[in-house]
Amino acid sequence: MSETSFAASPTVPDTGDGSPDRPLRIAVIAGSVRDQRMGRTVAEWAAFRAAAGGTVEVDLIDCAECALPDDAELRPGGSSGSPVSGRIAAADAYVFVTPEYNHSYPAGLKRLIDWHYREWMFKPATVVSYGVQGGLLATEHLRAVFAELHMVTTRRVAALARPWDHLTPAGYQPPEEVAGMLDGALHELGWWAGVLRTARREQPYAR
């Protein structure tokens, strides 16, 4: 939000990191809420790729299934919580799956982001965008939002051009080079997730 002067200092509360030996947790967030969307299918594919190595825990959070409170209750620096606050806070990293709408990302995804603040802080994110040209403008707009929330965005992202051409009865099945693009982003995300989890525990940010 723009009224950040009203927010508390960005110290990070305990989000239950627990043992440094526990698996990293990645939340895959499906950003589209419209009817006949394919975002959930793409998010399921991304979640499958993220979990493929068996070394991380993956939680798929679907914006279409999140009953957020009325925006009249929203406050600068986040809010008093939502039904998915705990799941967002428990994650060490995020994969945002978003279409590109009018050169940006959907309003439903912005609401989910804005309804939380401390939950996101000092954690990494990558983006899986999709559209006719791959949806990269949605990714670039998200980078600026993530920076305001003290998040680190990976350099590598996955841009899916015309993903509907690769829908099958078994789900989204893109060419191998597309899967490799996501795997590269996930590899970078995992490095940041481990580094920042250690930093949050051993050297938490405060000002």
N, C-alpha and C positions, 0 to 999 in steps of 0.2 A: 504494500500500500504506500501511497505517497506521504501520508502523515506520520512518518517514522519518528518524528521528534516526540510523539506521545507514547511511543513504545518503550518498554523497559530495556535496560542495557542488555546486549546480546550475550548473556551468559547462558550456558547450555545446561538444562536440568538433566538429572539421571533418567535415561530412557531404558534402563534395564539391560545395558550392554553385557553385564555379568562376566563370565569367564572369557579371557582372551582366546581360549581354545574352542569356543563354540563356533559353529559354522556362520559365515556371513549370511545376512538376510537381505534379499533383494525384493523390493516391491515393484511389480509390473503394473502400470496404471493405464487402463484403457480410457482414452479421453473423449471418445465420441458417444453421444447419447441418443442420436436420432434413430428413427425406425429404419429397418433394412440396412443397418450399418455393417461394415465389415471390420470395424476396429476391434471388436471382441475376438474375431478369428485371428487377426494379426497379433493381438496381445497374447493369445494362447500359444501361437507359434513362438513368439519372443520368450514367453515363460518356459516353454519346452527347451529352447536353446540355452537359456540361462541355467536351467537345472540339469542339463545334459551331463556335466562333469561329475555330478553327485557330491560336490563340495560346498554347495550353498543351499539355503532354504529360500524358496520362492513363494511369494504371496501375490495373487492377482487381484487388484482392486479395480472394480469397474465403476466408472462415474455414473453409469446408468442405474446402478444399484445402490448408490449412496444418497440417502435421504438427508440432505444438509438442512440445517435450520434456515429460517427466513433471513434474507440479507439485511433486514432492519436490525438484526441482533449482532451484525458484524462490527468488530472494533479494530482500530489501528493495532498492528502487531499481532493479528490473529483474533481468536475468539475464545470462548469458554470451552470449546471442544465440539466434536461431532461424533457420529457413530463409528467413524473410521479413524479417529485421532490416535487411538492406541496402536492400530496396525501401521499407520504412517510413522509414528514415533519409534516403533520396534525395528524398523528397517534400517539397514546400514547404507543402502544405496537404492536408487530408483531408475527404472526404465519407463519413460513416458512414451506411450504410443498415441500418436495424434494425426488426424488428417489436417490438410491445409484448407481453411475456409477463407476466401477473400484475402489471400496473402497473409493469413495469420492462423491462430489455433482456435478451437471452439470455446464458446462462453462457458459451457459446462465444466471444462477443464480449468478455466480461470477461477471459477467459483470454488472448486475443490482446493486449488492452490491457496487462494486468499483466505479460506476458512481455517488455515493452519499457518503457523509461523515457527515457533520453536521446534516443532516436530521435524522440519526440513533442515535445520541449521547445521552447518559444517559437515554436510554429507554430500556425496557425489551423485550426479545424474547423467544419464545419456538419453538420447531421443531416437525413437523410431518413427519417422514421419512418412506420410504417403499421400499421393496425389498424382495428377497427370504427369507432372515433372518431378515427382519425388517429395514434394511438400517441404522443401528446405526453408522456405520463408517462415513457416510455422516454427521450425527449429530455431532460427535466428531470433525470433521474437521471444521464445522461451529462454534463451540464454540471458537476455537482459533481466527477465523476471527472476531467474534463479540467482543471479548475482545479488539482487536486492535482498534475497533470503539467505545470504551467506552460503550458498551452495556452489559446488564446483562442477562445471559441465565438462564432460570429456571432449577432447578434440575430435575423436572419431565418433561418428553417428551413423545411423542407417537410414538411407533415403530410398523408399520403395516407389518406383515409377510404375504406374498402372498395375497395382497389385491384383486388381480384380481379374486380370488375365491369367493369374496363377491360382485361382480358387478351384478346389476339387472337392468331391464328397468327403475326402479325408481332412479337409482344411486348407490352409495356405501352404503351398508347396512351390517356392520360388526356385530360380536357378541357383546352382551351387555358389556362384560368385556373390549373390545377394546374401545367402546364409553366411558366407565368409565375412562380408562387410559387418554384419551384426556381431559375429563372433569376435572380430577385432575390437569393436566398441565395448563388448562385454569384458574382454580381457583387460582393457584399460580401466573400465569401471571397477573391476575386482581389485586392481592394484590400489586405486584411490580409496576404495571402501576399507581395505585393511589399514592403510596408512592413517586415514582420518579417524577410524574407530580407536586406534591406539592413541592418537593425539587427543581425542575427546576424553579418554580415560586418564591419560598420564599428564597431559598439559592442556587442560580445558581453557578455552578462550575467555577472557574477561577484560573489561576496560574500566 
